[in-house]
Protein backbone atom coordinates (compact mmCIF):
# COMPACT_ATOMS: atom_id res chain seq x y z
CA UNK A 1 0.00 0.00 0.00
CA UNK A 2 3.09 2.29 -0.03
CA UNK A 3 4.34 4.66 2.68
CA UNK A 4 2.06 6.66 5.00
CA UNK A 5 2.84 9.83 3.07
CA UNK A 6 2.04 8.16 -0.25
CA UNK A 7 -1.21 6.81 1.23
CA UNK A 8 -2.27 10.28 2.36
CA UNK A 9 -1.41 11.86 -0.99
CA UNK A 10 -3.49 9.28 -2.84
CA UNK A 11 -6.35 9.65 -0.35
CA UNK A 12 -6.40 13.42 -0.91
CA UNK A 13 -7.40 12.87 -4.54
CA UNK A 14 -9.24 9.55 -4.19
CA UNK A 15 -12.48 8.67 -5.92
CA UNK A 16 -14.81 5.91 -4.78
CA UNK A 17 -15.26 2.60 -6.52
CA UNK A 18 -17.67 2.75 -9.49
CA UNK A 19 -21.31 1.99 -8.72
CA UNK A 20 -21.23 -0.98 -11.11
CA UNK A 21 -19.07 -2.89 -8.61
CA UNK A 22 -21.99 -2.88 -6.14
CA UNK A 23 -24.65 -4.28 -8.48
CA UNK A 24 -22.94 -6.50 -11.06
CA UNK A 25 -23.42 -10.28 -11.06
CA UNK A 26 -20.08 -10.62 -12.88
CA UNK A 27 -18.24 -8.61 -10.21
CA UNK A 28 -19.90 -10.65 -7.46
CA UNK A 29 -18.75 -13.87 -9.14
CA UNK A 30 -15.25 -12.43 -9.48
CA UNK A 31 -15.19 -11.53 -5.77
CA UNK A 32 -16.21 -15.09 -4.88
CA UNK A 33 -13.36 -16.56 -6.96
CA UNK A 34 -10.60 -14.04 -6.34
CA UNK A 35 -11.33 -12.84 -2.81
CA UNK A 36 -13.55 -15.08 -0.69
CA UNK A 37 -12.04 -18.31 -1.95
CA UNK A 38 -8.52 -16.99 -1.18
CA UNK A 39 -8.73 -15.21 2.19
CA UNK A 40 -8.86 -16.49 5.76
CA UNK A 41 -12.43 -15.99 7.05
CA UNK A 42 -13.77 -16.23 10.58
CA UNK A 43 -16.62 -18.74 10.97
CA UNK A 44 -17.15 -19.56 14.66
CA UNK A 45 -16.07 -19.42 18.27
CA UNK A 46 -14.30 -22.56 19.44
CA UNK A 47 -16.87 -23.10 22.21
CA UNK A 48 -19.42 -23.91 19.49
CA UNK A 49 -17.28 -26.93 18.54
CA UNK A 50 -17.00 -28.42 22.00
CA UNK A 51 -17.05 -32.18 21.46
CA UNK A 52 -16.95 -35.03 18.92
CA UNK A 53 -19.36 -34.35 16.08
CA UNK A 54 -19.85 -30.66 16.97
CA UNK A 55 -20.22 -28.87 13.63
CA UNK A 56 -20.67 -25.41 12.12
CA UNK A 57 -22.17 -25.23 8.63
CA UNK A 58 -22.94 -22.28 6.39
CA UNK A 59 -22.86 -20.84 2.90
CA UNK A 60 -19.75 -18.69 2.89
CA UNK A 61 -20.10 -16.24 -0.03
CA UNK A 62 -22.04 -18.98 -1.80
CA UNK A 63 -19.62 -21.78 -0.89
CA UNK A 64 -21.36 -24.48 1.21
CA UNK A 65 -18.87 -25.45 3.92
CA UNK A 66 -18.69 -27.02 7.34
CA UNK A 67 -16.17 -27.36 10.17
CA UNK A 68 -16.45 -30.38 12.47
CA UNK A 69 -14.60 -31.71 15.50
CA UNK A 70 -13.68 -35.34 15.00
CA UNK A 71 -13.62 -38.12 17.58
CA UNK A 72 -9.88 -37.51 17.81
CA UNK A 73 -10.50 -33.89 18.85
CA UNK A 74 -9.17 -32.39 15.60
CA UNK A 75 -11.06 -29.61 13.81
CA UNK A 76 -11.43 -30.29 10.08
CA UNK A 77 -13.22 -28.34 7.39
CA UNK A 78 -14.76 -29.44 4.10
CA UNK A 79 -16.94 -28.21 1.28
CA UNK A 80 -20.41 -29.54 2.07
CA UNK A 81 -20.66 -31.26 -1.31
CA UNK A 82 -20.80 -35.04 -1.77
CA UNK A 83 -18.54 -36.34 -4.54
CA UNK A 84 -21.34 -38.48 -6.00
CA UNK A 85 -23.98 -36.00 -7.22
CA UNK A 86 -23.34 -32.92 -5.09
CA UNK A 87 -25.70 -33.77 -2.24
CA UNK A 88 -25.22 -32.11 1.18
CA UNK A 89 -23.46 -33.86 4.03
CA UNK A 90 -24.58 -31.40 6.71
CA UNK A 91 -26.82 -28.94 4.87
CA UNK A 92 -28.02 -25.44 5.68
CA UNK A 93 -31.41 -23.81 6.01
CA UNK A 94 -33.53 -22.83 3.03
CA UNK A 95 -32.16 -19.27 3.25
CA UNK A 96 -28.57 -20.51 3.16
CA UNK A 97 -27.94 -20.11 6.87
CA UNK A 98 -26.52 -22.90 8.94
CA UNK A 99 -24.97 -22.62 12.37
CA UNK A 100 -24.02 -24.98 15.17
CA UNK A 101 -25.25 -28.58 15.04
CA UNK A 102 -24.02 -32.07 15.88
CA UNK A 103 -23.13 -34.53 13.11
CA UNK A 104 -22.38 -38.04 14.43
CA UNK A 105 -21.05 -39.26 11.06
CA UNK A 106 -20.36 -37.82 7.62
CA UNK A 107 -23.12 -39.32 5.48
CA UNK A 108 -24.59 -37.71 2.37
CA UNK A 109 -28.24 -36.83 2.89
CA UNK A 110 -29.07 -37.62 -0.76
CA UNK A 111 -27.78 -41.16 -1.48
CA UNK A 112 -26.09 -42.17 1.76
CA UNK A 113 -22.40 -42.11 0.79
CA UNK A 114 -20.32 -42.29 3.97
CA UNK A 115 -17.01 -40.50 4.58
CA UNK A 116 -14.53 -41.03 7.40
CA UNK A 117 -13.30 -38.40 9.85
CA UNK A 118 -10.66 -37.20 7.40
CA UNK A 119 -13.17 -36.91 4.54
CA UNK A 120 -12.13 -40.07 2.68
CA UNK A 121 -14.91 -42.08 1.02
CA UNK A 122 -15.60 -45.05 3.23
CA UNK A 123 -18.72 -46.57 1.69
CA UNK A 124 -21.01 -46.04 -1.30
CA UNK A 125 -24.04 -48.20 -0.34
CA UNK A 126 -25.67 -50.34 -3.04
CA UNK A 127 -23.65 -48.58 -5.75
CA UNK A 128 -23.07 -51.61 -7.95
CA UNK A 129 -20.02 -52.85 -9.89
CA UNK A 130 -18.78 -49.65 -11.50
CA UNK A 131 -15.61 -49.89 -13.61
CA UNK A 132 -12.52 -47.90 -12.61
CA UNK A 133 -14.23 -46.76 -9.41
CA UNK A 134 -11.51 -45.52 -7.06
CA UNK A 135 -12.79 -44.36 -3.64
CA UNK A 136 -9.41 -42.73 -2.96
CA UNK A 137 -10.14 -40.20 -5.72
CA UNK A 138 -13.52 -39.26 -4.23
CA UNK A 139 -12.71 -37.66 -0.88
CA UNK A 140 -14.53 -34.57 0.32
CA UNK A 141 -12.85 -31.34 -0.77
CA UNK A 142 -10.97 -29.99 2.29
CA UNK A 143 -10.48 -26.51 3.69
CA UNK A 144 -7.69 -25.07 5.81
CA UNK A 145 -8.79 -24.59 9.45
CA UNK A 146 -6.90 -22.69 12.15
CA UNK A 147 -7.50 -20.98 15.50
CA UNK A 148 -6.63 -17.57 16.88
CA UNK A 149 -7.41 -16.94 20.56
CA UNK A 150 -10.62 -18.94 20.53
CA UNK A 151 -11.84 -17.92 17.07
CA UNK A 152 -12.10 -20.45 14.24
CA UNK A 153 -10.98 -19.37 10.77
CA UNK A 154 -11.13 -21.22 7.46
CA UNK A 155 -9.51 -20.72 4.07
CA UNK A 156 -10.79 -22.43 0.94
CA UNK A 157 -7.41 -22.06 -0.77
CA UNK A 158 -5.13 -24.90 0.31
CA UNK A 159 -2.13 -22.99 -1.07
CA UNK A 160 -2.78 -19.84 0.94
CA UNK A 161 -0.30 -18.69 3.57
CA UNK A 162 -0.82 -19.17 7.32
CA UNK A 163 -3.56 -17.47 9.32
CA UNK A 164 -0.96 -15.63 11.40
CA UNK A 165 0.15 -13.63 8.35
CA UNK A 166 -3.44 -12.78 7.41
CA UNK A 167 -4.18 -11.34 10.86
CA UNK A 168 -1.83 -8.42 10.23
CA UNK A 169 -1.57 -6.11 13.23
CA UNK A 170 -4.68 -7.46 14.96
CA UNK A 171 -2.79 -9.73 17.43
CA UNK A 172 -0.75 -6.78 18.64
CA UNK A 173 -3.83 -4.60 19.08
CA UNK A 174 -5.61 -7.33 21.06
CA UNK A 175 -2.69 -8.66 23.09
CA UNK A 176 -3.90 -7.14 26.36
CA UNK A 177 -7.56 -8.12 25.94
CA UNK A 178 -8.83 -11.14 27.92
CA UNK A 179 -10.41 -12.77 24.87
CA UNK A 180 -10.07 -16.29 26.25
CA UNK A 181 -12.01 -15.23 29.35
CA UNK A 182 -15.14 -14.29 27.41
CA UNK A 183 -18.01 -16.75 26.99
CA UNK A 184 -20.26 -16.97 23.95
CA UNK A 185 -23.63 -15.45 24.80
CA UNK A 186 -25.51 -15.75 21.49
CA UNK A 187 -25.45 -15.47 17.69
CA UNK A 188 -27.70 -12.87 16.03
CA UNK A 189 -28.18 -12.48 12.26
CA UNK A 190 -29.67 -9.68 10.16
CA UNK A 191 -30.40 -9.82 6.42
CA UNK A 192 -29.77 -6.46 4.74
CA UNK A 193 -30.68 -5.51 1.18
CA UNK A 194 -27.33 -4.08 0.14
CA UNK A 195 -24.04 -5.19 -1.34
CA UNK A 196 -21.58 -6.46 1.27
CA UNK A 197 -19.12 -3.67 0.34
CA UNK A 198 -21.76 -1.01 1.03
CA UNK A 199 -22.02 -2.24 4.61
CA UNK A 200 -18.27 -2.72 5.11
CA UNK A 201 -17.61 0.85 3.98
CA UNK A 202 -20.27 2.14 6.35
CA UNK A 203 -18.47 0.35 9.21
CA UNK A 204 -15.10 1.81 8.19
CA UNK A 205 -15.93 5.47 8.81
CA UNK A 206 -17.45 7.55 11.60
CA UNK A 207 -18.34 10.43 9.27
CA UNK A 208 -22.01 9.39 9.29
CA UNK A 209 -22.43 9.06 13.07
CA UNK A 210 -23.90 12.55 13.77
CA UNK A 211 -26.52 12.04 11.06
CA UNK A 212 -27.42 8.35 11.45
CA UNK A 213 -26.75 7.35 15.09
CA UNK A 214 -28.17 9.92 17.55
CA UNK A 215 -27.65 7.83 20.70
CA UNK A 216 -24.09 6.88 19.73
CA UNK A 217 -23.41 10.51 18.85
CA UNK A 218 -24.45 11.57 22.37
CA UNK A 219 -21.96 9.10 23.84
CA UNK A 220 -18.78 9.70 21.82
CA UNK A 221 -16.81 12.82 20.92
CA UNK A 222 -16.88 12.80 17.11
CA UNK A 223 -14.36 15.65 16.94
CA UNK A 224 -11.77 13.30 18.45
CA UNK A 225 -12.67 10.40 16.15
CA UNK A 226 -9.68 8.77 14.45
CA UNK A 227 -9.45 6.01 11.84
CA UNK A 228 -6.15 4.21 11.23
CA UNK A 229 -5.65 1.83 8.33
CA UNK A 230 -2.88 -0.57 7.35
CA UNK A 231 -1.52 -4.12 7.57
CA UNK A 232 -4.92 -5.69 6.91
CA UNK A 233 -6.67 -3.84 9.75
CA UNK A 234 -8.69 -0.64 10.20
CA UNK A 235 -9.16 0.68 13.75
CA UNK A 236 -11.52 3.30 15.15
CA UNK A 237 -10.61 5.46 18.13
CA UNK A 238 -13.42 7.60 19.57
CA UNK A 239 -13.15 9.21 23.02
CA UNK A 240 -16.28 9.20 25.16
CA UNK A 241 -17.88 12.50 26.07
CA UNK A 242 -16.89 13.59 29.62
CA UNK A 243 -20.44 13.42 30.99
CA UNK A 244 -20.95 9.77 29.96
CA UNK A 245 -20.40 7.78 33.17
CA UNK A 246 -20.47 4.23 31.73
CA UNK A 247 -20.08 4.32 27.94
CA UNK A 248 -21.00 1.21 25.99
CA UNK A 249 -18.51 1.84 23.19
CA UNK A 250 -15.32 2.32 25.18
CA UNK A 251 -12.81 -0.15 23.80
CA UNK A 252 -11.24 -1.43 20.63
CA UNK A 253 -13.09 -1.28 17.30
CA UNK A 254 -11.02 -3.21 14.79
CA UNK A 255 -11.94 -4.48 11.32
CA UNK A 256 -9.92 -7.27 9.67
CA UNK A 257 -9.87 -7.59 5.89
CA UNK A 258 -12.08 -8.58 4.20
CA UNK A 259 -15.22 -8.91 6.33
CA UNK A 260 -14.92 -9.23 10.10
CA UNK A 261 -14.86 -6.73 12.97
CA UNK A 262 -14.16 -6.98 16.71
CA UNK A 263 -16.06 -4.46 18.78
CA UNK A 264 -14.75 -4.60 22.36
CA UNK A 265 -16.77 -3.26 25.31
CA UNK A 266 -15.85 -3.04 28.98
CA UNK A 267 -16.92 -6.59 29.82
CA UNK A 268 -17.18 -8.28 26.44
CA UNK A 269 -17.23 -7.93 22.70
CA UNK A 270 -19.21 -8.54 19.56
CA UNK A 271 -17.64 -10.20 16.54
CA UNK A 272 -19.31 -8.85 13.42
CA UNK A 273 -19.25 -10.99 10.25
CA UNK A 274 -20.21 -9.19 7.02
CA UNK A 275 -21.30 -11.97 4.67
CA UNK A 276 -22.12 -11.56 0.98
CA UNK A 277 -25.27 -13.30 -0.28
CA UNK A 278 -25.81 -11.73 -3.73
CA UNK A 279 -24.89 -8.43 -5.43
CA UNK A 280 -27.77 -6.72 -3.64
CA UNK A 281 -28.02 -8.65 -0.38
CA UNK A 282 -25.80 -9.54 2.56
CA UNK A 283 -26.01 -10.86 6.11
CA UNK A 284 -24.59 -9.37 9.29
CA UNK A 285 -23.93 -12.02 11.90
CA UNK A 286 -22.92 -11.08 15.44
CA UNK A 287 -21.23 -13.40 17.91
CA UNK A 288 -21.69 -11.80 21.33
CA UNK A 289 -19.20 -12.78 24.04
CA UNK A 290 -19.09 -11.53 27.63
CA UNK A 291 -17.12 -12.17 30.79
CA UNK A 292 -18.64 -14.35 33.51
CA UNK A 293 -21.33 -12.47 35.43
CA UNK A 294 -21.43 -9.48 33.05
CA UNK A 295 -24.74 -7.80 32.26
CA UNK A 296 -24.97 -7.67 28.45
CA UNK A 297 -28.18 -5.63 28.36
CA UNK A 298 -26.82 -2.18 27.44
CA UNK A 299 -24.38 -3.55 24.86
CA UNK A 300 -27.04 -5.68 23.15
CA UNK A 301 -29.51 -2.80 23.15
CA UNK A 302 -27.02 -0.36 21.64
CA UNK A 303 -25.89 -2.89 19.03
CA UNK A 304 -29.48 -3.58 17.96
CA UNK A 305 -30.22 0.13 17.67
CA UNK A 306 -27.05 0.95 15.70
CA UNK A 307 -27.56 -2.04 13.38
CA UNK A 308 -31.12 -0.98 12.52
CA UNK A 309 -29.91 2.55 11.79
CA UNK A 310 -27.10 1.20 9.61
CA UNK A 311 -29.54 -1.14 7.85
CA UNK A 312 -31.81 1.75 6.87
CA UNK A 313 -29.04 3.97 5.49
CA UNK A 314 -27.16 1.15 3.71
CA UNK A 315 -30.34 -0.05 2.00
CA UNK A 316 -31.05 3.53 0.89
CA UNK A 317 -27.50 3.87 -0.46
CA UNK A 318 -27.80 0.55 -2.31
CA UNK A 319 -31.05 1.68 -3.96
CA UNK A 320 -29.25 4.78 -5.21
CA UNK A 321 -26.22 2.79 -6.41
CA UNK A 322 -28.61 0.70 -8.53
CA UNK A 323 -30.59 3.66 -9.89
CA UNK A 324 -28.09 4.54 -12.63
CA UNK A 325 -27.58 8.20 -11.61
CA UNK A 326 -24.43 7.88 -9.51
CA UNK A 327 -21.13 6.48 -10.76
CA UNK A 328 -18.26 7.69 -8.54
CA UNK A 329 -17.76 10.21 -5.76
CA UNK A 330 -14.89 11.66 -3.70
CA UNK A 331 -13.54 10.34 -0.41
CA UNK A 332 -12.96 12.52 2.65
CA UNK A 333 -9.25 12.79 3.59
CA UNK A 334 -10.38 13.61 7.15
CA UNK A 335 -12.79 10.72 7.72
CA UNK A 336 -12.53 8.01 5.06
CA UNK A 337 -9.02 6.57 5.26
CA UNK A 338 -10.52 3.19 6.16
CA UNK A 339 -12.86 3.25 3.17
CA UNK A 340 -9.96 4.19 0.89
CA UNK A 341 -7.82 1.38 2.28
CA UNK A 342 -10.60 -1.16 1.71
CA UNK A 343 -11.42 0.10 -1.78
CA UNK A 344 -7.73 0.04 -2.73
CA UNK A 345 -7.53 -3.63 -1.69
CA UNK A 346 -10.67 -4.43 -3.70
CA UNK A 347 -9.23 -2.69 -6.77
CA UNK A 348 -6.03 -4.72 -6.50
CA UNK A 349 -7.88 -8.02 -6.15
CA UNK A 350 -10.29 -7.41 -9.03
CA UNK A 351 -7.38 -6.37 -11.28
CA UNK A 352 -5.66 -9.76 -10.88
CA UNK A 353 -5.88 -12.24 -13.76
CA UNK A 354 -8.75 -14.68 -13.25
Secondary structure, DSSP 8 states (H G I E B T S, - for coil): ---HHHHHHHHHT-B---GGGGT-HHHHHHHIIIIITTS-EEEEEGGGS-STTEEEEEEETTEEEEEEE-TTS-EEEEES--TTT---SS---TTS--EEEE-SSEE-TTT--EE-TTS-EEE-TT----TT--GGG----EEEEEEETTEEEEES-TTS--HHHHTTTHHHHTTTS-GGG-EEEEEEEEEESS-HHHHHHHHT--TTHHHH-HHHHHHB-GGG-EEEEETTEEEEE--B-TT-SS-SS-S-EEEETTTEEEEE-SSEEEEEEEEEEETTEEEEEEEEEE-TT---HHHHHHHHHHHHHHHHHHHHHHHHHTTTS----B--TTT-HHHHHHHHHHHHHHTS--
